[in-house]
Amino acid sequence: MLAPHHHALPLVALFTAGYLAPYLLPTVVGRLDSGLSVSATQAGAIGSALLLSSASAGFLLASRVDRLGPRTLARAGLALAVLGYGGAALTTTVWAVVTGAVIGGFGSGTATAVAATGIAGRREPHRTTTLGLLSVSALAGAVYLTVPHLGPGHGLPLAAIALTALAVWPLTGRLAVRGTPPRSTAAATTGPASPTFARVSCWPPRCPAGRWPRTPSGVSAGGSV
């Protein structure tokens, strides 16, 4: 997944950018409720649409990362996150916020799918996963502590997600353009031709010594007629 140096940093950063939106969802929904003319139920529905879009991206793309290319998918996901969350942060129109949340959610899911696939292919995936979880938890905690002091409005947490995706973009250059194609099953299982000859064993032991069982064509397995 990584070319040519197998560093965990790009995967950890991509994991952080993809998972930040679900971590910040409570404050996003709460600020949608207070900052826009929507009810708590409607704000929760917008958050659910974001999560559903993210899950759909993972479901659709996780098995296609190697074929489409980790770098290409990662950059597409980050671009969607920047555009979606950034656009939702800059507007107060409800339908535009919903659209931005759905687009951004799909971008988050795409980035997460690439990160998860890359982490799974590493020698010690649990360590890289732990680093990713620690990273996104620390960043989300910092946002939770900082955003309340910056003022009200739904745009601040969404802008934080968009800026994180933008900051991770340069690290995608360390990802492979294309995934490593799987080895052919035939090439892996077929070895060089063996010069040994198949010989029919004489069984049961009552078979006379030196006699070969005859095939239905009347030719003995030992080569004599």
Beta strands, then each sheet from edge to edge (+ up, - down):
end
